[in-house]
Amino acid sequence: MIGLGVLVWITYGLYQQGYFDGLFNGSSSNSIGSIEETTCTDLQEYTIGEKLTDGTDTWEIYDIRDSKEESRTNNELVCIGELMWDGVSGVHLRMELSEKGGKQWYDYRVDDEFITILKQFADMVDGDLN
């Protein structure tokens, strides 16, 4: 009986750390198809629930609104949407789907333009305080 409890405890710990996520991704209704058939809404839905980190803190993406296609080629789809996470809104998320070397690649990140504006604002505030 104790052995079963230890097995359940270890399995739960592995589940919490995401070791079983790959097993369920194939059967998920949120899978991404070909680039030609994928829409920005598909990328948006695929990204909800993912996590963002700055190396120190981690935030879960709760919702993405108003995704718009920024560019599309035969090998790449780039969409920008408004990110909703932990009470913050108005931040743009860049979502990219590409095919290289016969493999499909997916990436998402906070739009660099927003980071630049935020840094400029912080510098202005810092300058006003000094």
N, C-alpha and C positions, 0 to 999 in steps of 0.2 A: 504494500500500500504506500509506503514511504517512497519507493522507487517511482511509482506512478505520479506522485505529487511532485517529485523533483523533475521528472520528464515534462510535466505540464508547465512548471515554473520556467524551465529552460526554453521550451517552445514559445511561451508567452513573451519572454525576453527577446528572443530572436524576431518574433512578430513585431514587437514595439520598435525595433531598430530597422525594420524594413527588409529583412532578409527574404521574406516570402513575397514581396511586391512583384517581382518578375514572374512568379507563377501565375498570378491573376491578371497581369496586363494583357496577355493574349486573348483572354475571354472578355475583356472589358468592352463596353459599348462605346467607350471614348477612344478607340483606336484610330490612328490616322491612316488614311488611304494614300493614293497616289497624289502627287502635287497638283496635277491637272484637275482632279476631282475635289480637292480640299478647299474649303472656304475659310475665311477669317473667323467665322462663327465656330467652325470645327476646331481651329487652333485655340480659340478662346475657351471652349468647353474642355479641351484636353489639358489646358494649363491650370484651370481652377482646381484647387487642392494641393498644388505644388508648393514648394517652399522657396523663399528668397533668403539669402544670408549676406551679411557684410563681413563675415569672418568672425564676428563677435556675437551678434544677435541673429535670430532666425524668425521669419514671419511667414504665416500661411496666407496664400492667395485665396481670398474668400469669393471674389467675383471680379469679372472684367466686363466693362461696358463699352459700347460703341466702337467695336473693332473695325478698323478700316484697312483696306489693302494699300500698302505703300508701294510695293513692287511685286511683279510676278514674271518669271521666265519659265522655260521648260524644266529647269533644275532647281528653282528656288521660289519660295513664297515668303514675303515679309509683310507682317501686319502690325499695326499699332493700336492698342486699346487702352482705355482708362482703367487703371488698377485700383481695386478695392481690397485693402488688407488692414486688419487690426485697427479699424476706425479712421484710416487715412484714405483720402480720395484725391483726384486731380493729378495723380502721378501716372505717367505713360509707361506702358510695358511694351517692349518690342519682342515679337514672337517670330521665329524664323524656322522654316522647314526647307531642307535642301537635300539633294541627292548628289553624292560624290562617290566614285569608285564602286558603284553598284549598291551602295548602302544609303539608307535614309538617316538624316541627322536632324535633330530638333534642338532648338536653343531658345531661351527666353531670358530677358534681363530688363532692368529699368532703363529707359531710354537715356542715352548719354547726354542729349540736349537738356533734359531736366536736371541732371546732375550738375552740368555746367552752370545753369541758371541758379541752382541752389547754392553752389560755391560762391558765385558772384554776390548773391544776396548776403551770405554769411560774411564775406569780406567787407561789404558795405556796412553791415551792422557792427562788425568788429571795429571798423574805422571810425564810426560814430561814437563808440564807447571810449575810444582812446583820445 
